[in-house]
């Protein structure tokens, strides 16, 4: 028998979601690279989640490998900035998630990110499995996927 999680651990925005120790929610802005220092756990692999402050549930859940959370999160920022100024007919290096981030910034909505580091020697399949577990837990608690998790989108020009 699977025991239900305490309410706080079941809430996808909780600092104790699914028993992980999540960082505080940190502003995710277009204007500057993602901050942090050498002891914040951002330089190794881990899990991360985006939200829009004031909205229920999450915007997106992801995982980062050995190149680190900081690089992965900053990659989303760079790509969302590109999505704000697309070039017709050129390959798009972004997905619908990045377009949504740009739209949220333009609407002056507060996007935030939180993360939890994982052991550097954790096998890739286990890290990706944990990401899937988080998505499933979000579905179980909220009754839906994170808003931008599985959006249709393309990285290629379609006759702009």
C-alpha positions in Angstrom: 0.0 0.0 0.0 1.3 3.5 -0.9 0.8 6.0 1.8 -0.3 9.5 0.7 2.1 12.3 1.2 1.4 15.0 3.8 -0.4 17.9 2.1 2.8 20.2 2.1 4.9 17.5 0.5 2.2 16.9 -2.2 2.0 20.6 -3.2 4.2 21.1 -6.3 5.2 24.6 -5.1 6.2 23.4 -1.6 9.8 23.6 -0.4 9.5 19.9 0.7 7.7 18.7 -2.5 8.0 14.9 -2.7 10.6 14.8 0.1 13.2 16.9 -1.8 14.8 20.0 -0.3 14.0 22.6 -2.8 15.6 26.0 -3.0 13.7 29.2 -2.3 11.8 30.5 -5.3 14.1 32.8 -7.2 13.1 35.5 -9.8 13.8 34.3 -13.4 14.2 37.5 -15.5 15.1 38.2 -19.1 17.6 41.0 -18.3 20.3 39.1 -16.4 21.9 35.7 -16.2 20.7 33.4 -13.4 22.5 34.3 -10.2 24.0 32.1 -7.5 27.2 31.3 -5.8 29.5 28.3 -5.5 27.5 26.7 -2.6 24.0 27.0 -4.0 24.0 23.5 -5.7 23.6 25.0 -9.2 26.9 23.7 -10.6 25.9 20.0 -10.6 23.0 17.9 -11.8 19.6 18.3 -10.4 15.9 19.0 -10.9 14.2 22.3 -11.4 10.7 23.8 -11.7 9.3 27.0 -12.9 6.2 28.8 -11.7 4.3 32.0 -12.2 4.0 33.7 -8.9 0.4 33.8 -7.7 -0.7 30.9 -10.0 -1.4 27.4 -8.8 0.7 24.5 -10.0 3.9 24.7 -12.1 4.8 26.1 -15.5 7.5 23.5 -16.3 9.6 20.8 -14.7 13.1 19.8 -15.9 16.3 18.0 -15.1 19.9 19.0 -15.6 22.9 16.7 -16.1 26.5 17.0 -15.3 26.9 20.5 -17.0 24.8 21.8 -14.1 21.5 23.4 -13.2 22.9 27.0 -13.7 23.8 26.3 -17.3 20.5 24.6 -18.0 18.4 27.4 -16.4 20.5 30.1 -18.1 19.9 28.2 -21.4 16.2 28.6 -20.9 16.7 32.3 -20.3 18.8 32.8 -23.4 16.5 30.8 -25.6 13.4 32.6 -24.3 15.1 36.0 -25.1 15.6 34.7 -28.7 12.0 33.7 -28.9 11.0 37.3 -28.2 12.6 38.4 -31.5 12.2 35.6 -34.0 13.8 35.8 -37.5 11.3 34.7 -40.2 12.5 31.7 -42.2 15.3 30.7 -39.8 15.6 27.7 -37.6 14.1 28.4 -34.3 16.3 27.3 -31.4 13.3 27.5 -29.0 10.2 25.6 -28.1 6.7 26.8 -27.2 7.8 26.8 -23.5 10.3 29.5 -24.4 7.7 31.5 -26.3 5.5 31.3 -23.2 8.3 32.6 -21.0 8.8 35.5 -23.3 5.1 36.3 -23.3 5.0 36.2 -19.5 8.0 38.6 -19.3 6.3 41.0 -21.7 3.1 40.8 -19.6 5.2 41.7 -16.6 4.3 38.5 -14.8 6.8 37.2 -12.2 8.3 33.9 -13.3 10.3 32.1 -10.6 12.5 29.0 -10.5 13.4 26.6 -7.7 15.8 23.7 -7.8 17.1 20.7 -5.9 20.6 19.3 -6.5 21.1 15.6 -7.1 24.2 13.4 -6.6 26.8 13.8 -9.4 27.1 10.1 -9.8 23.3 9.5 -10.2 22.8 7.5 -13.4 21.1 9.4 -16.3 18.1 7.1 -16.3 17.5 7.6 -12.6 17.7 11.4 -13.0 15.3 11.4 -15.9 13.1 9.0 -14.0 12.9 11.4 -11.1 11.8 14.2 -13.5 9.0 12.0 -14.8 8.0 11.2 -11.2 7.7 14.9 -10.5 5.5 15.4 -13.6 3.3 12.5 -12.6 3.0 13.9 -9.0 2.0 17.3 -10.4 -0.7 15.6 -12.5 -1.9 13.6 -9.5 -2.1 16.7 -7.2 -3.3 19.3 -9.8 -5.2 17.1 -12.2 -3.2 18.4 -15.1 0.4 18.6 -16.5 2.5 21.6 -15.7 1.3 24.4 -18.1 4.1 24.2 -20.6 5.3 20.6 -20.1 4.0 19.0 -23.3 3.0 21.9 -25.5 3.0 21.4 -29.2 5.8 23.4 -30.8 8.5 23.4 -33.4 12.1 24.4 -33.7 11.8 24.9 -37.4 10.4 27.6 -39.6 7.0 26.8 -41.0 6.6 29.5 -43.6 6.7 32.6 -41.4 
